[in-house]
Every structure is written in structure tokens, then in C-alpha cells.
Amino acid sequence: MDVRSQVSMVFHLDKCIGCHTCSIACKNIWTDRKGAEYMWWNNVETKPGTGYPTKWEDQEIYKGGWEKNGDTVSLKGAGKFRGLKNIFHNPHLPVLDDYYEPWTYKYQDLFTAPEGDDQPTARPVSLVTGEHMDVQSGPNWDDDLGGSPDYARQDVNLNQLSEAEREAMFQLERMTFHYLPRICNHCLNPACVASCPSGALYKRGEDGIVLINQERCRAWRMCVTACPYKKSYYNWHTGKSEKCILCYPRLESGQAPACFHSCVGRIRYLGVLLYDADKIEQAASAPDDRLVDAQMDIYLDPFDPEVIKQARLNGVADSTIIAAQKSPVYKFVKLWKLALPLHPEFRTLPNLFYVPALLPTMATVANGVYDSTSKSLWNGVESNRLPMKYLASLFSAGDTGKVTEVMKRLMAVRLHRRGVTVGDLNSAEISQALKEVQMDGSTADEIFRLTSLATFDERFVIPPAHREESIEMLESTADVKGNTGFGFKRKPERGL
């Protein structure tokens, strides 16, 4: 058992209001500079929709992630041989139009325009070329055009539905949408790390954050192709690749990442998961119908004495183990089984999990009358506005049973809390809903509290950074010749 620690995240989609505050916080800190104008390390998409970059989920286009190859996996569009073949021309890279061409406005024209009968306007100007341009799209263009044929109906996840099911989704009484915030998943089996010819990408041992060494990066851009979530970007000004760093300087000082800290809907949770690194290859190469369960089996019980023992032997600090025991992510993912990974079929074993949105009950229209009543206050999850096939395509590699189970657990909590606060539901119906998902009332109350009433410290359980250990390691490996043990020379001390 190779026990390691991983900083992991949960996003609760029922709470996301699509305000993009998270995106702006990240943009202001990390990508508000030349060459990074088009980058949104954090973006918020509207589902159904095509996302950013366009159709990023379609690996027939971009060849990202891993594919099952017998008892192991291999990179789909990058790697030693495929990467060498495409090293000077990579047909699977997204182009600027797949993201969008960033622009600003020529505001000076508002002040310098000659006198005339027309109102002067500030024309859009490309931040890449500096030329005038016609704005065609943006990173969240689907917000305003979410129901249009160009966006919602082009969602790759609709391919799992029949034509009749797709058309039914866009009937007036069934039309719906929800927001999907995305950042780098800091995966356990990151395709970007495996694809880099320069070895510039690496996964930090102490917390699992995936980073790019800017000094080693040679701009091969294989990481852009390999990442199926398209969260590695190329900076055209510096000639280096960049990506979300999970605000690790903030984490090291005990602060939450900027997008987490600024979240208006308080949808974000951060904590430590302990996992068995020996199981990564086995989980990544599991059959499609076992992918979610195989990934969940990797994560370990932080209260298990054997896990604690092996973690300590592997150098995991006691403070990190305590943080894992208090982790809200562990509760959502392992204890309550409410959060699922996004597109597990990419086989990267992502560490960002989502609680699916429990959408409003589906109404009917008869004789021109819109009717949302039902025999109970809410219909069952079988009447969900988004078909289970669609949600399964997003969160469970097509396993509708896995998503249905999560939705029923969410519905049980909703029914229980309605009974507690209002008391207008049949108690037998509430008891049956809880019994069906093997949940008791106290657990439902605990889920409700962490979802709705949690304090800052409950949502973000950040393990202390042990900088003193790295300093001690550097000092202890120094030999008498002045070598530090890492190939660096100590500067000679000045004498008289």
C-alpha cells in the first residue's frame, strides 16, 4: 500500500448561480497579462452547451486523455511515437477560434472622434493582432445562447440520446440548464504529465498539485493535446505552456484558492484525500462500467489504523492525516457518495468531483395550461428534466444507475428537510425515500448543514505546509564538499 495525500475539490452544482466571480478572481491574479488573454484557468459553462474551447469533450476531435489498451492504458493523441509523428504539425490542437480571439475596445475613439451627427462608438480591437475585429464568440458565449441550435443542441453528451429524447429536452416545459464551473482536475493519472517530451510537467509529492516547470518547458504543446479537459494552455508571448496551479502559494499560507475564496454561491469545497498509488494503473484501465467504482476504491479511510500507519511510513505528516479526517471532500465523495468525477472515461482519475444539480420537477402543458403540480410536492428523479443518459455521459461514463443513485440520495435529503422545516409531506413518503438510499435522518441533516450552512473552515480544510521539512532535507543532504545533494553548490562563506 503506497499511501499518499491529494488536495481534492468538490463543486456543488445545485448552488452555482453562474456569476463568473470565480473566473474573474482567477483572471485578475493569474492570466491578466500578454499572451494569456484568452486563457481562463477557471471558466463556467452552461449545460447543455459546447463549452470552452468548443466541443472540448469530443476526443474524436482533440484526442485527449487515455484509452484502454489491454490491462493498461496509453495516451490517445500524444506520447512517444504519436507525439514524435505530430511534433511539427499537430492536427489535434485547438486553435484560437476554438477558444475565442480576445479583444478590448478602442475607448479613445469616444474622446477623439470628430464632431458629427452620429454617436461615436468604441470599436473592438484584437488583443493578439491589435487590428479591428468583429467579435464572433467568447469564453461564456453559451450563457446568452444556451438554448440555440449553435450551442445547446451541439452538446456532445446529447449523442447518447435518441432523436426523440433530444427533441423532448427542448420542449418548452422541459427546457432547462445548469452551470458547470471547471478548473484543472489535478488528476491522479494526468495525461498532460505523461505526454510532455521535456518532462516539464510534474505532480507535487506533498499534495498532488500538477505544475509546469517554466524553465524546462519547450513549448511542444503535447500537454494541450493530452489534457482531455483542455486546461493546459499555450502562452503565445512567452512561448511556454501554462495551467491552473490551484493557487498553491495561497494554500501554503493556509488560504483557499482565489476562485474558492471568492465563490458567491459557496459551491466549492476543498480538502485532502488519502489514496493508494499502487491502484492507479488498475483503476485507470478498468472497464467503462467499473471506472467510477475503481476510482473510488483508490481513496482510503483516513480513520483506518493501517492506513494511518502506512501514511506515516510514507512521510505523510500527522497534520495532513488530521486534515483528511476533517475533509469535506471525503464526506461528499466516500461517505455520502454524492459527488462524481467529470468524464471518468478519459481515464485521468480527476480529483475534482461534482454534486449533480437536482433540477426542478418537470411540468406539463395541456390545453395551453402550464401545470407543475404532482401527487407529491416533487416528482421522482425518473421525471428529471435532463435525462439520466445525459447526466451519465457527464459524470459516470454512461452508467445511468450510478447517477440515478446520487440523484435519489439528493432527493431524499430534500424530502427530509421539507418534512423538518414545513411538515407538509407524508411521513411515510419521506421514510421510504431515506430507506431506499440507506440513509437516516441525522445523515440527511449533516448533508444539509455542509451544503447550506457550512462555515468557511468547514468548506476549506487546508493542511499546514511543512516548509521546515524541505529546508531540513536540503541541509541534511549537504556533504562536506559543499554539495547540497541536488546538484547545487553552496556559496562559500566569506572569511576575514
Number of C-alpha atoms within 10 A of each C-alpha: 13 14 22 23 25 23 25 25 29 25 24 22 20 17 20 21 17 20 13 19 20 22 21 19 19 23 22 11 11 18 21 15 14 13 17 21 18 24 24 24 25 21 24 25 22 24 20 26 30 24 27 25 20 18 20 24 23 16 20 11 14 23 22 30 28 26 19 18 10 9 11 14 17 17 24 21 29 32 20 12 10 15 22 14 12 15 15 9 10 18 14 19 20 19 11 11 13 17 20 21 22 21 22 14 14 14 14 11 13 13 10 9 12 10 8 7 6 7 8 15 14 14 17 18 20 17 18 16 11 11 10 15 15 11 14 9 14 18 21 19 18 23 18 10 14 22 19 13 11 13 22 21 20 17 21 20 22 21 14 14 15 11 10 8 15 17 12 16 18 16 11 12 17 19 14 18 18 22 20 22 21 20 21 21 23 27 21 23 21 24 29 31 22 19 27 25 21 14 14 20 23 17 17 12 12 16 21 19 23 22 20 23 14 15 8 12 19 15 21 21 25 30 32 28 30 32 28 27 26 24 27 23 22 20 20 14 11 13 15 20 23 26 24 23 17 23 18 16 12 12 17 15 12 15 16 24 20 22 23 24 16 18 18 17 16 21 21 24 27 24 25 28 29 27 25 18 16 12 16 19 16 15 23 28 23 21 14 18 15 15 25 25 13 20 24 17 15 21 21 20 18 23 12 9 10 12 21 21 12 16 24 16 12 14 12 20 19 13 14 28 22 16 20 27 20 19 26 27 30 26 19 23 21 17 12 18 16 24 24 27 24 22 22 22 26 25 31 28 28 23 25 23 22 25 24 23 19 20 16 15 19 22 17 14 12 8 5 7 8 12 12 15 13 11 6 11 13 16 17 14 22 13 16 16 21 24 18 22 23 23 21 22 23 23 24 26 24 22 20 18 13 21 25 17 16 21 23 20 22 23 21 26 24 19 23 24 17 15 16 13 8 8 12 11 15 11 13 9 15 21 16 12 22 23 13 13 15 10 16 15 17 10 14 20 16 16 19 17 12 16 19 13 13 16 11 12 11 16 25 26 25 24 23 14 16 13 9 9 10 10 10 10 12 14 13 11 13 16 10 7 8 13 16 17 14 9 7 10 12 11 8 7 5 5 4 2
